[in-house]
Amino acid sequence: MLNEFPIIHTNIWDAVWAVPVVLLIVLIAHWLLKVPESWISTVSTVFALLLSIFITHRGDLAAGIFMGLFYSGAAMGTVYSLKQSYLAFRKRV
């Protein structure tokens, strides 16, 4: 029976290398592989989960899934934020 929340160890390296790696993969998938914009979030989530489960948090599935969703969210937040800032800038100029 599950009575406790899992202990998830994270550090600054998750934000320093995992999120930018996911961001780069998403941009490469969009620009070079011509993945439609409607699938970019899915690519981000799948790759972030794979990265987190098999590399950064291997041996702890709950932590891998939890942090993978955060990696994906951070990468997609960055993409959409930059897109909206660019569109607002273009509209103002």
Protein Blocks (a to p, Z undefined) as FASTA:
>chain_A
ZZbdcdddddfklmmmmmmmmmmmmmmmmmmnopafklmmmmmmmmmmmmmmmmmmgoil
klmmmmmmmmmmmmmmmmmmmmmmmmmmmmmZZ
